[in-house]
Amino acid sequence: MSDTALDTRQKALLVNLDPRLYGTFAEIGAGQEVVRWFFRVGGAAGTVAKSMSAYDMTVSDAIYGTSDRYVSRSRLEAMLAHEFELNVQRLDSKRGDHTCFFAFADTVAARSFRGGSECHGWMGITFQHAPRAPESRILIHVRMLDVENAAQAEALGMVGVNLVYGAGFLHQDPESLLLSLLDQLSVGRIEIDMIEFSGAAFSKVDNRLMSLKLVQLGLSGAAMFGPHGEVLQPSEVFYRKAILVERGAFHPVTKVHMDMLKSASEKFRALPEVKNANTPVIEVMEITMRNLLSDQTAVDPQDFLDRADVLAACGLPVLVSDFSEYYRLSAFLSRMTHEPIGIALGVTRLLNLFDESFYANLPGGLLESFGRLLKHQLKLFVYPALDKDSATIRTVENLVVPAGLQKLYEYLNERGSFVGLDAADPSLLSIYPKDVLSAMLRRDPTWKTMVPPEVVETIEQKKLFMHDSEPKA
């Protein structure tokens, strides 16, 4: 991604010429695109202990064990564990004093002559950052966006070389390593939607921040992690599941957020297409880059982790995205699953969807945005809001949209695109996250009545958000 970065050939040669680095390349599914670079530049005997491709599934199973899906994290992990262990067993006594062993592996589904399938792959490296050091590991998931097989193979090889070089020379600076993965490439060719660092070289790395960096740096439109901080790959998590997403700033999580999700979940799960099909449902909280930047000029890593911690206290996975427009979120989720999708939002946010100024970049304007948003029978689950000025409660049934759009609103409502929700307790509607945060920063204990008990406990134990000196707008 940097104009001054070493090119792929230079990186491969530097790896070959470094006497420390020695290991195995195991590649399945798109030829041996990565190791080819190391053979091509010369000096590969100094780096490559073994190169192989167990392309036949029966052969692959015999070596690495059976797997439900061949292009999967579990298959990649089995490949890395097997090959790294063999390197140490066979070579440590002879050269372990001065060698950093590694095992690189990938398992890929590139474009085939039949076409139609998703072009993606898992790639990783297990390595020693010093001779006889405990192992460290980097895993990534890539989506290949080129339309031709040859171009996909070329891009895959370049990412692989970048990963091997990064493990060997940039492991002390994980953020620079991450940024270097698309050197000599562009996000129009490769998307990296998951990265995980683990092991001795990365003991201080928080993978939630690395997930955020993927989105910040434009390497992916979205990244995901679980309630225990574990990195998740969206297409694997969402595969064959009905998805319910609630978008928010969660600064902090309040009783309103949780009541909205509970109410939406009950109605979403009761939909015939979900209930009758006995479809598994996953509930996710989404934070957009716009939400993270709404009250600050740059994303504050600690502030982001505070939000992640309170969501974790609620036992919920988090999706971090750059999809400020709801129709982009819809397109992303529709690519992940063919099952029903729901988005929970407040009635004020629904009103914002009818603001035509948001769609100047779309040729079809507001109509196109709704066409894209609701294309796959997606439904919006709409939570009521208290109008402070009139002291009335706005709902799906009484919402008034801008002049000229009321007929459109009524049509979409009548077709079932909007599902009205009820607050468990009308008093919840007077809770606003800004007021909660302001009370927290003033050390006013009333904030504890406005957030779930488990969130109160987490905030107090970890002193979350307390590093802010002034309430944020």
N, C-alpha and C positions, 0 to 999 in steps of 0.2 A: 504493500500500500504506500510505501515511501519511495520517492523518486531517487533517494540516495542509498537505498538498501542494496545489499549484495544481491546479484542475480542468482538464479537457481544453480547454474553451473559453478559459480564461485563458492556457494555454500557447500555443494556436494564435494568439491575438491578439498575445501578446508577440513571437512569431516574426514575424508580419506587420508589426509596428510597429518592428522592428529594421532599420535601413537597411543593415546589413552583409549580411544573409542573403538570397540570391537563387538560385533554382535550379529544377530540374525534378522533376516527380512522374510516374513511370511505374508503372502498376499493372495486373497481369494476374490474372484468375481470380475476383475477388469484387467487381467494380465498383471505383470510385475512392473507396474508403471513407476514405482518409487525407486526400487533397487536399480532399475535400468539407468537412472541418472548417475549412480555411483560407479557403475561399470563403464558408462560412456565417458566420464571425465578422466579416467585413469587413476591408478593407485588403489583400486578397490580391494586388493589383497590385504591392505592395511586396515580395512574396516569390516569387510564382509566375511563372517565365519561360515554362513550358510544362507542360501536363498532358495525359497521353495514356494510352490503354489498348489495346495491340495484342492484342485478345482472340482474334482468329482465328489459329490456329496457323501458317497459311501466311504471313500478314502478319507475325507475330512472327518467324518464321524469316528473312523477307526483311530485317528490320531488325537482328536480333541474331545471326543465324546459327542453324544447326540444332542440336538438342539431343536426346539420347536420352530425357530426362525433362524435362517442362516445369516442373514444380514441383521445382526442384533448385537446389543451390548454383551449379552451372555456369551455369544460365540467369540467376540473379540477378546473378552477377558480370559476365556479358556485358551485361546491361541497365545496370548501374551504370557500367561502363567506357564504353559507347557514349554514354550521356546526359551524363556528366560531361565527356567530351572535347568534345562538341558545345557545351556551355555555354562552355567556355574558348575554343574556336575562334571562336565567334560574338560573344562578349560581352567578352572580356578587354580588347581595345583600347579599348572605349568606357567600361567601368566597373571594370576590374580594379584600379585604384589604391585603391579604397575598398570593394570588394565581396568577401565570402567566398562563392564559388560552391559549390553542392551539387547532388547528384543523389540523390533518394530513389527506391527501387524495391521492389516486392514481387511475388511470384508465388505464388499461393495456390490450394489445393483446398479450398473450403468445402463445406458440406453441400449436395448436389444433390437434386433431386426423386426421383432413383433411390435415394439413400442407400447405405450399405454401405461407402463408401470412407473412408480416414483423412482427417480434417479437419486440415490442417496447412499451413504456408507458410514461405517464406523471405523475409526482409525486411532491407533494409540501406540505408546512406547513405554516400556518398563526399562528403567536404567539405574545405574549407580552414578551418583554425582562425584564420587571419589572411589579409588580402589577399595574393594571389600566393604564399601558403605552399604547400609540397609537400602533396599530398593525404593525407588520413587516411580511415580506413574503419571502420565497425562493421557486422558481420553478425550476425543472429540467426535462429534457427529456432524457430517457435512451433507448438504444438498447440492447436487451438481445441476447447474442451470443452463449450460450449453445445450444446444439442440442436437448436436452430432456426437456420436460415440467417440470419435477420435479427439475432439476438443475436450470432452469430459475426461478422457484418459490423461490428456496432457495436463489439465488443471489438477487432477488428482495427484499426479506425480509431483507437481510443484508444491502442493500443500504438504505432501509427505516429506519431501526434502526439507521444507521449512520447519516441520515438526522435529525431525531428527536433529537438525542444526540447532534449533531452539533448546532442546533438551541438553545438548552438549555444551552450548556456549551462552545461553541466556537464562538458565534455570534460576540464577540468583535474582532475576528481575521478571517475575511472572507476567506483569502487565506488558512489558516490552516483548516478551515471548508471544503473548497472545496477539499483540498488534502485528507481529512479524509473520503470522501464519498466512496472510494473504499478500505477502511481498511478491511483486511481479504479476499479481492477479487483481481482480476487481470483484466487488460484491455482485456484479452482474453475471459472474461466472460460478462463483462458489459462495454458499452461505454456511456459516458455522453457527448452529443453533444450540450447541451444548459443549461445554468444556469442563473438565474436572481435573484438579491437581490433587495428588495425594502422596504420602510417603515422606521420607526423611528430608528431602530437599525442600518440601513445601509445608512444613509443620506450622508456619504462621499464616498460611493462605486461607482466606475465607472465601469459599467457592460461591457464596451468594454475591459477593462483590465482583467476582469474575463473571458471573452471569449478567450482572448489571453492565459490566464493561463490554460484553458482546453487543449489547443493544446500543450503548453509548457510542461505541466506535463504528457502528453501522455494519458489523459483521453478520448481524441477524436482526430480523424485525421483532423477535421475541425470544425470551429465555425463561426457564422455569426451574423452581426448586421446591422441595418439600418442607413439611413442618419441622423436620429435624435438621434442616440445612443441607440436605442431600440434593445434589444436582439431578434434575429430571430432563428427559428428552421428550418434548411435547407429543410427537407423533406416536411414541410408544405408550405414553400415559393415556392419551385420548383414544387410542385404537379401539374401535367398536364400542365406544361408550357414548351415552348421551351426556352433553356438557352444559352445566349451568355456571355462568360467570357473573360475578358482581364486580363492577369497576368502582374505584374510589381512591382517595388520597390516603385514607387510613392514618390520619395524623392527629389523634390516634384512632384505633378501632373503638367504636361506641356501641351502646346497646341498640341504636338504630341500625347500624350496619348488620348486626347479627340477627335482629328481628326481620329485616328485609330479606336476608338470605333464608331464614327459616320459613317465612311465609312463601317466598318464591319456590323454595324446594318442595313444599307440600303441594303446590299447584302444578309444578313442573312434573313431579313424579306421578301425579294423578292424570296426566294427559294420556289418552288411550294408546297413542303410539309409543309411550314409554311404559305404562303400566301393563298393558295387554301383551306387549312383546317381552316383558320381563327384562328390559334393557338395563345394564349396569349404568349408574349415574355417578359422575364425578363433579364435585363443586370446587370452584377455583376463585380466588380473589385476584383481581388484576390491577396493577399500578402502571400507569403510562408515564413516559418521560415527561409529558406535559404536566402531569400531576406532581411529579417530583420537582419540577422547575417552576411551579406556579407562584411560589413565594420566595424564590431565591435565584440568583444569576447562574449558579452552578450547582450540580448535585453534590450534596454533602454526604459522604460515605457513611458517617456515623448516624445521620438522620435516616438514611435509607435502611441501615441495619436495625435501627430502633423500630421502624415500621414493620420490618420483616419479623422481628421478635414478637411483637404483639399479635401478628397474624399467626405465628407459630403457636402462641399460647392458646389460640382458638382451634388448633389442629388442622389448619388449612394450607394447601399448597398455594404458591404465589406465582403468577405469571407477570413478568416485567415486559412491557411492550413499547414500541414506538408507533402504535396504532391510535393516534389521537382521534381519528374519525371512526365512528362505530362501524361503518361499512367495511373498513379495512380489517377490523377485528372479526367481523362476520366471515370475510373471505378466508382469513387464516384458519378459523375454527372449522369451516366447511371443508378445508383441505385435510384436516386431521381425522374427520369422522363422517360417516354417512347417516349417523343417528341424529335424533332431535337435538336442537341447540336452543338454549334460552339465555337471555341477558337480563339481569336484575338491575334496575336503576330507579332513581327517584323521579317523581313527576316533573320536577324542575328541569332535570336533564332531558326528559322527553320533550319538553317545550323547546329546549335549545336545539333539538334536532330539526325543528321547523324554522330555524333561522337561516334564511337563504344566503346570508353573507359567508357562511362557512363553506360554501360549495362553489366558489368562484373558479376553482381549478378543474371542475368537472364540466365537460361539454353539455351534459344534460341537467346540470344544476341539482336542485333539491330532489327532483323526480328521479334522476339517475341514482342519487344517494340512497333513496328508499328502495329502489329496485335492487340495488346491490345488497343492501342490508338485509332485506327480507326474501332474497332470492331462493333460499333453501328452506322455506317455511319456518325460518327462525322466528321466535316470539320474544317480545319484550315484556318483562314482568315488572309492573310499575307500582312503586310504593308511594303512598300519599305524602303530602307536605302541608305544613301549616303556613298560611299566609299571615305574616305578622301584622300587616297593615289592616286587613279586614277581619282578622281572627277567624277566618274560615279555613276549612280543610280542602285543598285541591286534590282531585282524584282524576282517574281516567275518564270518568263519566261527566265531570263538569269543567274539564280543562278547556280554556279558550286559546286558540292558536292565532297567529297573525292573520290579518284580513286577507281573504282570498284563498286561504289554505284550510278553512274549516271543513269544506266538503271532502278534501283529501283525507283529513284527519278522521272524519266520520267513516269514510270508506274503509280505511285501514283498521279502524276499531271494530267495525262490523264484520270484517273478514277474519277477525280473531288474532290479528297481529299484536294487539296490546291486551295484556291480561292484568286486570286490576288486583292489587294486593290490599290487605287490611293490616293496620298496626295492631299488635297484640294489646297495646295500652295507648290510648290517644295522648297521654302525657309524654310519650317517647318523642312525639313530633316537635317538642320544644327543645330537644337536644341538638346542638350544633357542634361539630368537631372544633371549630375555632374557639367557641366558648369553653369547651373542655380543656383545650390546650392552654388557653389564657389562665384558667383557674389553676392548672397544674403549675404553671410558671410563677404564679403569685403565691404558691403553696397554700391555696385555698382547698381544704379537704372535700368540698362539695363535688369535685370532679369524680370522686370515687363512686358516687351514686349514678354516674352517667355512662360508665363503662362496665363490661362484664367482669365478674369477680376474678376470673382467671387472668384477665388483662391487668386488673389492679395489682394482683400479686406479682406479675412479671415486671410491671413498671417499677414497683417499689423495690423489688429484689435487685434489678439491674440498673435502677436509676435512669430509666429511659426518658428521653426528651428533656431531661433536667439540665442538660448542657446548654440549652438555649437561654440566652440572656434576656431576650425580648419575645413577647408573643408574636407569632407570625400571622399575617393577615389571612 
